[in-house]
Amino acid sequence: MNRIFGTSKPQAPKPTITDAITSADARVDSAEVKMRKLDAELMKYKEQMKGMRDGPGKNAVKQKAMRVLKQRKLYEGQRDQIMQQTFNMEQASMATENLKSTMVTLDAMQSANKELKKQYKQVNLSKIEVVYYEMEDLLEQANEIQETIGRSYGLPDDVDEADLEAELDALGDDLNLEDEEVPSYLQEPEYVPEMPSAATELPSTLAPTEHPPELANAPMKLGA
């Protein structure tokens, strides 16, 4: 059957807006290249006319320059038109991309909205309030326990801070006085006895004992 009736050729994909912009940019570049060549030719004819006198020769060169200038104007208008088309296509492309981005954002927000609704269905606000108040009570009890444990004993509650500061200052003066005092064993004595300059005679109690005369002349016996 395909041989009899034939088959339709596959259709080529339609060019996208990006392809159209690329093609337009290439045409703009081609027009600018041609314009630069014509500018160089115009400069050459202009230099020729500067050194020529008025007459048929100068008029002929002038006519050539006029034809080149017309061609340049044609390419310039074509370039400007293509550039305007490119600008319009770029705006359309940006609008399309922004719309796609907006649709993606909208889909994401819708999915998040559905998920939040599911989660909120599982949440009981009354239970949350009960847990919150219980936690608040527990924290208050913990603070009371800490205050009770850290309570000081034996200290009066009605002590004036001004009196305490005055007592603290006086205590500091007393401590300074005690630090400045020198211990008694380091103080110099008020009276120091003078040392004798020469040897003195021993007292009579320390003089050598005198033997009686009869014992002094008696011979000493050796042995028993």
C-alpha positions, 0 to 999 in steps of 0.5 A: 500500500505504501508503494501505491499511495506513497508516504508523507515525508516527515515534517522538519521541526519548526524553528524556535525563537532562539533559532530565529534570533541566531539567524537574525544576528548572522544577517546583521553581521553580514550587513555590517561587513558589507558596510565596512567594505563600502566605507573603505571604498567611499574613503578612496573616492573621497581622497581621489576627489580632493586632488582633482579639479572640477570637471568631467573626471571629478564628476565621474568619481563623484557618481561612483561615490554616490552609488556606493553611498546608496548601497551603504544606506540600503545595507544600513537600513536592512541592518537596523530593521533586522536588529529591531526584529531581533530585539522584538524576538528577544523580548518575546523570548524573555516573556516566554521564559518568565512565564515558564518560570512562573508556571514552575513556581506556581506548581511548586507552591501548589505542591507545597500547599497540598503538603502543608494541608496534610501536615496541618491535619495531623496537628492538634492545636489543643495538644500543642497548647497543653505541651507548651503550658506543661513545659512552662510549669516544668521550667518554673519548677526547675527555677524554684529548685535551683533557687532553693538549692542555692539559698544562703544560710545564716545571712540576714536579709535586711542588711543595708548595702551601704553598711556593708560597703563601709564595713568592707572599707574599714576592714581593708584599712585594718588589714593594711595596718596589720600588714605594715606592722613588723613582728616583735622578733624583727624589732630592734631592742630598746637597750643593748648591754655593752661588751667589756673591752678587756678581760675582767678578773674572775670573781672570788668564787671562781679563784683556785682553792688554796691548800693548807700549809700542812697539806702543801708540804706533805709528800704524795703517796703513790699507790695504796 
